[in-house]
Amino acid sequence: MKGVLIFFGIVIASVLFCGVVPFMLLPGAGIGMALPVISVPGEVLTENFLGTGITLTNTVVGTVLADILVLLFAFGATRKMSLIPGRLQGLFEVLTSALYSLAKQSAGRNARKLFPLMATIFLFLITANWLELIPGVDSVGLMHCAESGFSGYERNGAVLKVDEALYSGERATEADYEACHAAEEGHGEEVIAEGSEVEGEVPAEAEADVPTDRPVRDDIYVVTPFVRAAATDLNLTMGLALIAFVAIQYFGVKSLGPKYFAKFINTPALENAGKRPMGVMDFVVGLLETISEFAKILSFGFRLFGNIFAGQVLLFVMAFLAAFLLPVVFYGFELFVGAIQAFVFGMLLLVFGSMAMEGHESHEEGDLLEQEIE
C-alpha cells in the first residue's frame, strides 16, 4: 500500500509541476517561460567598459568569475596550512592528491612537470562549467530591445511578459528595433508613424517568420544574461587549446631538444632512401604527424565547446518545455558532463605532453590511451 501511495504521489507531483504550473499558472500570471536567445558568440554587455573602449561580453564575465573562484579556493585552502587540516585545506589536499596520483599513473616520471598546468586547467574548467548550473546564470541580465532577426517578448516591469505556454516570442525586424529604441528615448510615436509607411519591410533572413503585413512594434525585448558559461564561447576553448598546444611543444623541445622536430621533418630517412627506400615513407609519415599535431588544437577546442554549448542549449529547451521538476534531471546530467569535459581536457594535455617528452616511440601507446579517454 505504501508503494502505491508513493507512486500516486510521484504522478500527482509530475502533473502539477510539469503540467499545471508551467502551462497554466505561470502563463496566467504573465510570467511563463521565455525562450532564451541562443547565440554562439558571447553576447555583448557593453562596448565601452569603464570608458576603456573594451567590448565586454557575458562569457568574459563568466571567465573572470571562474578565475576568481579558483584563486579564492586556492588561497583560502593554503593561507594557513596545518598538520590537522580544516575542511577547505582537506578538500584541497584530497583533490590535488587524486589528480597527482592520476598524473603519475598516466605520465610517469613526466608527471611532476605537467601536473601544475594540467591541474590548473582542470580546476578552472570544472568551475567554469558548473557555473551554468547556478540559478541566475544565463537567466538574469540586461533587458534591451531585440535586434533584427531575434525573437523577443513584451516587457512586464523587470521581467518579460509571457502569457502563453510554449510561446517562442515575436521575431523583431530592423524597424521594430529602431522603434523600440526611439520609444525608450521618448519619441517613439513619431518613429512608429514613420515606420507605418514602410510596413512589412523585413530583413531577408526573417521573411519566412515575420508577417509582411503586421505593423511596426516598439515593445519587443530580450534579456542578455550578465553571466554565461565561459566554455560556451569558442574564443575561450580555442584559446585554451592554443595554450595546451604551445605547452606540449615546449615540454617536447625542453625534454628532447632539436631531436623533437625529427618526427615531423624526418630528413635522416631521406638521406638513406637509396639503401632503404622505405625511408621515403617514413618522411611522408612525418608530414602526416605534423598535420596530426596541429589537429590537436581542433581536438581540444571543439570537443570542449561542443559538449558545453550543447548542454547549455539542452537546459534552455528543457526549462522552456517544462519549467519545473523535469529540468532537474538534466541539471544532474550537466553536472556530470561539466566534470567529465574538464577531466578529458586535462588528461589529453597530460597524455599529449608525456608523448612529446618521450619521443616518437610512445605515440602508439598514447593514441590508444586517448581512445580510452574518449
C-alpha positions in Angstrom: 0.0 0.0 0.0 2.9 2.4 0.8 4.4 1.8 -2.6 1.1 2.7 -4.3 0.8 5.9 -2.3 4.4 6.8 -3.3 3.6 6.1 -7.0 0.5 8.3 -6.9 2.4 11.0 -5.1 5.0 11.0 -7.9 2.3 11.1 -10.6 0.5 14.0 -8.9 3.7 16.0 -8.4 4.7 15.4 -12.0 1.3 16.5 -13.3 1.4 19.6 -11.0 5.0 20.7 -11.7 5.4 19.6 -15.3 1.9 20.4 -16.5 -0.3 22.7 -14.3 2.4 25.1 -13.2 4.3 25.7 -16.4 1.3 25.5 -18.8 -1.4 27.2 -16.8 -0.4 29.1 -13.6 2.8 30.8 -14.9 1.3 31.9 -18.3 -1.8 33.0 -16.5 0.3 35.3 -14.3 2.2 36.6 -17.4 5.5 35.1 -16.2 5.6 31.9 -18.4 9.0 30.6 -19.6 10.6 32.7 -22.3 12.8 31.0 -24.9 16.3 32.4 -24.3 18.4 33.9 -27.1 20.8 31.1 -28.3 23.9 32.7 -29.6 27.3 31.1 -30.4 29.4 34.2 -29.8 29.4 35.8 -26.3 26.7 38.4 -26.0 27.8 42.0 -25.6 27.0 43.7 -22.3 28.8 47.0 -23.2 31.0 48.2 -25.9 32.9 50.7 -23.7 33.7 49.0 -20.4 34.6 51.7 -17.8 35.4 54.1 -20.6 38.3 52.0 -21.9 36.7 51.2 -25.3 36.9 47.4 -24.5 33.9 45.3 -25.5 32.7 43.2 -22.5 30.7 40.0 -23.2 28.9 37.8 -20.7 31.3 34.9 -21.4 34.2 37.2 -20.4 32.4 37.8 -17.1 31.9 34.1 -16.7 35.6 33.5 -17.3 36.7 36.2 -14.8 34.3 34.9 -12.2 35.6 31.3 -12.6 39.2 32.6 -12.2 38.3 34.5 -9.1 36.6 31.4 -7.5 39.6 29.2 -8.3 42.0 31.7 -6.8 39.9 32.2 -3.7 39.7 28.4 -3.2 43.5 28.0 -3.7 44.5 30.9 -1.4 41.8 30.1 1.2 43.0 26.5 1.4 46.7 27.2 1.6 46.8 30.5 3.5 47.1 28.8 6.9 48.4 25.3 6.3 48.4 23.0 9.4 49.1 19.3 10.2 45.5 18.9 11.1 43.7 20.3 8.0 40.5 22.1 8.1 37.6 21.4 5.7 38.9 23.7 2.9 42.5 22.5 3.2 41.4 18.9 3.5 39.3 19.3 0.3 42.2 20.9 -1.5 44.6 18.2 -0.4 42.3 15.4 -1.4 41.6 16.9 -4.8 45.3 17.7 -5.6 46.4 14.3 -4.3 43.9 12.5 -6.5 44.9 14.5 -9.6 48.6 14.0 -8.9 48.2 10.2 -8.5 46.3 10.1 -11.8 49.1 12.1 -13.4 51.7 9.7 -12.1 49.9 6.7 -13.4 49.5 8.3 -16.9 52.7 10.3 -17.4 55.1 8.5 -15.0 58.3 10.5 -14.5 57.0 13.4 -16.5 54.0 14.0 -14.2 55.9 16.4 -12.0 56.4 18.8 -14.9 53.0 18.5 -16.5 50.9 18.4 -13.3 50.7 22.2 -12.4 49.3 23.2 -15.8 47.0 20.2 -16.0 45.6 20.7 -12.5 45.1 24.4 -13.1 43.2 24.0 -16.3 41.1 21.2 -14.7 40.1 23.3 -11.7 39.3 26.3 -13.9 37.2 24.3 -16.4 35.2 22.4 -13.8 34.4 25.7 -12.0 33.5 27.5 -15.3 31.4 24.5 -16.5 29.5 24.3 -13.2 28.7 28.0 -13.1 25.9 27.4 -15.7 24.1 25.3 -13.1 23.8 28.2 -10.6 20.4 30.0 -10.6 20.7 33.4 -12.3 23.4 32.4 -14.7 22.1 32.5 -18.2 18.8 34.0 -17.0 19.3 37.2 -15.0 20.7 40.0 -17.1 20.2 43.2 -19.1 16.8 43.8 -20.7 17.0 45.6 -24.0 15.4 46.0 -27.4 15.5 42.8 -29.6 17.8 43.3 -32.6 16.6 42.4 -36.1 16.2 38.7 -36.6 15.9 37.8 -32.9 12.7 36.8 -31.1 11.6 38.7 -28.1 8.7 39.5 -25.8 6.8 42.4 -24.3 8.2 44.0 -21.2 6.4 43.4 -17.9 8.3 45.5 -15.4 11.6 43.8 -14.6 10.7 40.6 -16.4 9.5 39.6 -19.9 5.8 39.2 -20.3 4.9 35.6 -21.4 1.2 34.9 -21.2 1.2 31.8 -23.5 2.7 28.4 -22.8 5.5 27.4 -25.3 5.4 30.8 -26.9 8.7 31.4 -28.7 8.2 35.2 -29.0 7.8 37.7 -31.8 10.6 38.0 -34.4 11.9 41.6 -34.5 12.7 43.5 -37.6 15.0 46.4 -38.1 12.0 48.8 -38.0 10.9 47.2 -34.7 14.4 47.6 -33.2 14.6 51.3 -34.2 11.1 52.0 -33.0 11.9 50.3 -29.6 15.0 52.5 -29.2 13.1 55.6 -30.1 10.3 54.7 -27.6 12.9 54.4 -24.8 14.3 57.8 -25.7 10.8 59.3 -25.5 9.8 59.9 -29.2 8.5 56.5 -30.2 5.1 57.7 -31.6 6.8 59.7 -34.3 9.1 56.8 -35.4 6.2 54.3 -35.4 4.2 56.7 -37.6 7.2 56.8 -40.0 7.6 53.1 -39.8 4.0 52.5 -40.8 4.9 53.9 -44.2 7.4 51.0 -44.7 5.2 48.4 -43.1 6.4 44.9 -43.9 9.9 45.9 -44.6 11.6 42.9 -43.2 15.2 41.6 -43.5 15.6 38.7 -45.9 16.7 36.3 -43.2 13.4 36.9 -41.3 11.0 36.9 -44.2 9.7 33.4 -43.5 9.0 34.1 -39.9 7.6 37.6 -39.8 4.2 38.5 -41.4 4.8 41.2 -44.0 1.6 43.0 -43.2 2.0 43.4 -39.4 2.6 46.9 -38.0 5.9 48.1 -36.6 6.2 47.3 -32.9 8.2 49.1 -30.2 7.8 46.6 -27.4 9.9 43.6 -28.4 12.6 42.9 -25.7 15.1 40.2 -25.0 17.4 39.6 -22.0 21.2 39.4 -22.3 22.5 37.4 -19.2 25.2 39.1 -17.1 27.0 35.8 -16.8 27.3 32.9 -19.3 29.3 29.7 -19.0 32.8 30.5 -20.3 33.2 27.3 -22.4 30.1 28.1 -24.4 32.3 30.7 -26.2 34.6 29.3 -28.9 37.1 32.0 -28.2 37.8 30.6 -24.8 38.0 26.9 -25.8 40.3 27.7 -28.7 42.4 29.9 -26.5 42.9 27.1 -24.0 43.6 24.7 -26.9 46.4 27.0 -28.2 47.8 27.2 -24.6 47.8 23.4 -24.4 49.3 23.1 -27.9 52.2 25.5 -27.1 52.8 23.9 -23.8 53.1 20.4 -25.4 55.7 21.7 -27.9 57.5 23.5 -25.1 57.8 20.4 -23.0 58.8 18.3 -26.0 61.6 20.6 -27.1 62.8 21.1 -23.5 63.0 17.3 -23.0 64.4 16.2 -26.3 66.0 19.3 -27.7 66.2 19.7 -31.5 65.6 15.9 -31.9 61.9 16.6 -31.1 61.3 18.0 -34.6 62.8 14.9 -36.3 59.4 13.2 -36.0 57.9 15.9 -38.1 60.7 16.6 -40.7 62.5 13.3 -40.9 65.4 14.3 -43.1 67.7 11.3 -42.0 65.2 9.0 -43.6 65.7 10.7 -47.0 69.4 10.6 -46.7 69.3 6.8 -46.7 66.5 6.5 -49.2 68.9 4.9 -51.8 69.7 2.0 -49.5 66.4 2.0 -47.7 63.5 3.0 -50.0 61.0 2.8 -47.1 62.7 5.9 -45.7 60.6 7.9 -48.1 57.6 6.5 -46.5 59.0 7.5 -43.1 59.4 11.1 -44.3 55.8 11.2 -45.5 54.6 9.8 -42.2 56.5 12.7 -40.5 54.5 15.2 -42.6 51.3 13.4 -41.5 52.5 13.7 -37.9 52.7 17.5 -38.5 49.1 17.7 -39.6 48.1 15.5 -36.7 49.9 17.8 -34.3 48.1 20.9 -35.4 44.8 18.9 -35.4 45.2 18.7 -31.6 44.1 22.3 -31.5 40.8 21.5 -33.0 40.5 18.3 -30.9 41.0 20.3 -27.7 38.9 23.3 -28.6 35.8 21.9 -30.5 35.4 18.9 -28.1 35.0 21.2 -25.1 33.0 23.8 -26.9 30.6 21.4 -28.5 29.7 19.5 -25.3 29.3 22.5 -23.0 27.4 24.6 -25.6 25.1 21.6 -26.4 24.5 21.2 -22.7 23.5 24.8 -22.3 21.0 24.6 -25.2 19.6 21.4 -23.6 19.0 23.2 -20.3 17.3 26.1 -22.2 15.0 23.8 -24.1 14.0 21.6 -21.1 13.3 24.7 -19.0 11.2 26.1 -21.8 9.2 22.9 -22.2 8.7 22.3 -18.5 9.8 25.0 -16.1 9.7 22.7 -13.0 10.9 19.3 -11.9 11.9 17.9 -15.4 15.0 20.2 -15.8 16.4 18.9 -12.5 17.2 15.6 -14.2 19.2 17.4 -16.9 20.9 19.6 -14.3 22.3 16.4 -12.8 23.4 15.2 -16.2 25.2 18.5 -16.9 26.9 18.3 -13.5 28.4 15.1 -14.7 29.2 16.3 -18.2 30.9 19.5 -16.9 33.2 17.5 -14.7 34.0 14.9 -17.4 34.9 17.6 -20.0 37.3 19.3 -17.6 38.8 15.9 -16.8 39.1 14.9 -20.5 40.8 18.2 -21.4 43.3 17.8 -18.5 44.0 14.2 -19.3 44.6 14.8 -23.0 47.0 17.6 -22.1 48.8 15.1 -19.8 48.9 12.3 -22.4 50.0 14.5 -25.4 52.6 16.3 -23.2 54.0 13.0 -22.0 54.1 11.6 -25.6 56.0 14.7 -26.7 58.6 14.3 -23.9 59.1 10.6 -24.5 59.6 10.8 -28.3 58.2 9.1 -31.3 58.2 5.6 -29.9 55.5 6.5 -27.3 52.9 7.7 -29.9 51.1 4.4 -30.5 50.7 3.9 -26.7 49.4 7.5 -26.4 46.9 7.0 -29.2 45.4 4.0 -27.5 45.2 5.9 -24.2 43.5 8.8 -26.0 40.9 6.5 -27.4 40.2 5.1 -23.9 39.7 8.6 -22.5 37.2 9.5 -25.2 
